[in-house]
Amino acid sequence: MTEKEFQFDEVGYWSEVKLEIIKRYGSEYSKILTTQGFNHAYIDAFAGGGHHVARSTKELIPGSPLNALSIEPPFNEFFLIDLEPSKAGRLRDVIGERKDVHVLEGDCNRLLLGTVFPTIRYEKYQRALCLLDPYGLHLNWEVIQTAGKSQAIEIFLNFPVADINRNVLWNDPAKVSQKQAARMSAFWGDESWKTAAYSSEGELFGHLHKQPNEIIAEAFRERLAKVAGFKFVPDPLPMRNSNNAIVYYLYFASPNKTGDKIVRHIFDKFRDRVS
């Protein structure tokens, strides 16, 4: 496939904000862990083809893997995953042959649990920053929980509320297909999302009504802390589209107080921005 034939993802303002946030934090993270002598890795579960097209300028901009590769001092190792062969292939072409970079093609749920996460061992002074940025409900809770229980892996996580609202959280939950409900349960970890997402409070006849996005996002934040085992989970950053509607929430979850402090500071800089 030639460069002209490759289909680049087009990204808007808030996607560029996300890339900036992750690069800012990745730079601080690598600096601190290098100083402390930790072997640290960067993991990208939905790595893409290396570049995106900025909607505002129609120009190519580097994606999260290339941003991570440019950070100084560098990460010791990079694990870059994509399900699509064309994207993984282009990423290999852009990066070239490097012993510290592993471009993996396939389902990130399987590859993270079976190949990547086992290489990050707390007791061996290994640490990792992992970006989990799916376009929709394409991530299994087991991945999130395994990262949390490791005490060695920090995550940025896309909670895809647009996909969730469009396909799962309907006003009448009885009309939601079993397939879509199962996707939500796989991402959430169990069926407790139904209790978090619906309430009969204030209804005369006990009918269920959907909770606001903010209530559901807080319930998921609590799961990251109480169930997945991350010690620090600041309030997520709502990421919006050109109509100012929330498309997803960007979470950070970490076992480390310093990381939490840095991300809170970065998130606060963007909370009041509008596109």
Secondary structure as the mmCIF struct_conf table of DSSP 4:
data_model
#
loop_
_struct_conf.conf_type_id
_struct_conf.id
_struct_conf.beg_label_comp_id
_struct_conf.beg_label_asym_id
_struct_conf.beg_label_seq_id
_struct_conf.end_label_comp_id
_struct_conf.end_label_asym_id
_struct_conf.end_label_seq_id
TURN_TY1_P TURN_TY1_P1 GLU A 3 GLU A 5
BEND BEND1 PHE A 6 PHE A 6
HELX_LH_PP_P HELX_LH_PP_P1 PHE A 8 ASP A 9
STRN STRN1 GLU A 10 VAL A 11
HELX_RH_AL_P HELX_RH_AL_P1 TYR A 13 GLN A 36
TURN_TY1_P TURN_TY1_P2 GLY A 37 GLY A 37
STRN STRN2 ASN A 39 ASP A 44
TURN_TY1_P TURN_TY1_P3 ALA A 45 PHE A 46
TURN_TY1_P TURN_TY1_P4 GLY A 48 GLY A 49
BEND BEND2 GLY A 50 GLY A 50
STRN STRN3 HIS A 51 ALA A 54
TURN_TY1_P TURN_TY1_P5 ARG A 55 THR A 57
STRN STRN4 LEU A 60 PRO A 62
HELX_RH_AL_P HELX_RH_AL_P2 SER A 64 LEU A 69
TURN_TY1_P TURN_TY1_P6 SER A 70 SER A 70
BEND BEND3 GLU A 72 PRO A 73
HELX_LH_PP_P HELX_LH_PP_P2 PRO A 74 PHE A 75
BEND BEND4 ASN A 76 ASN A 76
STRN STRN5 GLU A 77 ASP A 82
BEND BEND5 LEU A 83 LEU A 83
HELX_RH_AL_P HELX_RH_AL_P3 PRO A 85 ILE A 95
BEND BEND6 GLU A 97 GLU A 97
TURN_TY1_P TURN_TY1_P7 LYS A 99 ASP A 100
STRN STRN6 VAL A 101 GLU A 105
BEND BEND7 GLY A 106 GLY A 106
HELX_RH_AL_P HELX_RH_AL_P4 CYS A 108 LEU A 111
HELX_RH_PI_P HELX_RH_PI_P1 LEU A 112 VAL A 116
HELX_RH_3T_P HELX_RH_3T_P1 PHE A 117 THR A 119
HELX_RH_3T_P HELX_RH_3T_P2 TYR A 122 LYS A 124
TURN_TY1_P TURN_TY1_P8 TYR A 125 TYR A 125
STRN STRN7 GLN A 126 LEU A 132
BEND BEND8 TYR A 135 LEU A 137
HELX_RH_AL_P HELX_RH_AL_P5 TRP A 141 SER A 150
BEND BEND9 GLN A 151 ALA A 152
STRN STRN8 ILE A 153 PHE A 159
HELX_RH_AL_P HELX_RH_AL_P6 VAL A 161 ASN A 167
TURN_TY1_P TURN_TY1_P9 VAL A 168 VAL A 168
BEND BEND10 ASN A 171 ASP A 172
HELX_RH_3T_P HELX_RH_3T_P3 PRO A 173 LYS A 175
BEND BEND11 VAL A 176 VAL A 176
HELX_RH_AL_P HELX_RH_AL_P7 GLN A 178 TRP A 188
BEND BEND12 GLY A 189 ASP A 190
TURN_TY1_P TURN_TY1_P10 GLU A 191 SER A 192
HELX_RH_AL_P HELX_RH_AL_P8 TRP A 193 ALA A 197
STRN STRN9 TYR A 198 SER A 199
TURN_TY1_P TURN_TY1_P11 GLU A 201 GLY A 202
TURN_TY1_P TURN_TY1_P12 LEU A 204 PHE A 205
STRN STRN10 HIS A 209 LYS A 210
HELX_LH_PP_P HELX_LH_PP_P3 GLN A 211 PRO A 212
HELX_RH_AL_P HELX_RH_AL_P9 ASN A 213 LYS A 226
TURN_TY1_P TURN_TY1_P13 VAL A 227 VAL A 227
BEND BEND13 ALA A 228 ALA A 228
BEND BEND14 LYS A 231 LYS A 231
STRN STRN11 PHE A 232 PHE A 232
HELX_LH_PP_P HELX_LH_PP_P4 PRO A 234 PRO A 236
STRN STRN12 LEU A 237 ARG A 240
TURN_TY1_P TURN_TY1_P14 SER A 242 ASN A 243
BEND BEND15 ASN A 244 ASN A 244
STRN STRN13 ILE A 246 ALA A 253
STRN STRN14 SER A 254 SER A 254
BEND BEND16 PRO A 255 PRO A 255
HELX_RH_AL_P HELX_RH_AL_P10 LYS A 257 PHE A 270
TURN_TY1_P TURN_TY1_P15 ARG A 271 ASP A 272
#
